[in-house]
Amino acid sequence: MSLQEGMQMEYNTARELMQIPEYGRNIQKMIEYAKTIADREERNRAANSIIKVMGQVNPYLKNNEDLTHKLWDHMFIIADFDFDVDSPFPKPLREDFETGPDNIPYPENEIAYRHYGRIIEQMIKKVAAEENDEDRTNMGIAVANVMKRSYLNWNRDSVEDRVIKKDLQELSGGRIVVPVEVELEDSKDLIDPATRTTNNNNRQRKGRKRKKNNNNNNRRRNG
């Protein structure tokens, strides 16, 4: 069975909380399937294929040894540290992540940014440390798209790009500035379908409730 075929299998993690939501359920499904492959060589090939896909999800992590190391760490975290493959880097230990990563300083209105999560916080910290201005801007655009997806999945159907760019600039201490003329990915291409369905259902319920209340008011006035 191929890796793509394995992705079609039903699996229990569809109902579980994702370890790193920014990568989406398809990555988690691929990892869960790869863990079931008995042949070690085939399992290693699957792991390397997954790393390439993860690099496409977060393109700023590619072509850099330190950041590629981060991809492998993320894969083991998503696998709940139970993935027997040959990694080019030392495998992370669960206890290394139990206390959580170091936080970057947040503005006083910290609570406004909690929906972005720690993984995005780590991304911003890494990109903000980039010395090359052009590379920092390009990586910043990729992070902004991840932030936009996280924002949309949190509690919104749409968000203006300027809001995401402003948040990124503030969270990076002014180090990351996405140019005004750069357009982020369209909201409909980023939002999690499950979140979109939930939000639509909530609006429909509210609409029905308002209609019912209006009908009751009309009956009272006419009575």
Protein Blocks (a to p, Z undefined) as FASTA:
>chain_A
ZZklmmmpccfklmpccfblmnojmlmmmmmmmmmpmblklmmmmmmmmmmmmmmmmmml
goifklmmmmmmmmmmmnoopacdddfbdcddfklmmnopadddddfklmlmmmnojmlm
mmmmmmmmpmblklmmmmmmmmmmmmmmmmmmmmpcbdcfklmmmmmmmmnnomaccdfk
lccddfklmpcfklmmmmmmmmmmmmmmmmmmmmmmmmmmmZZ
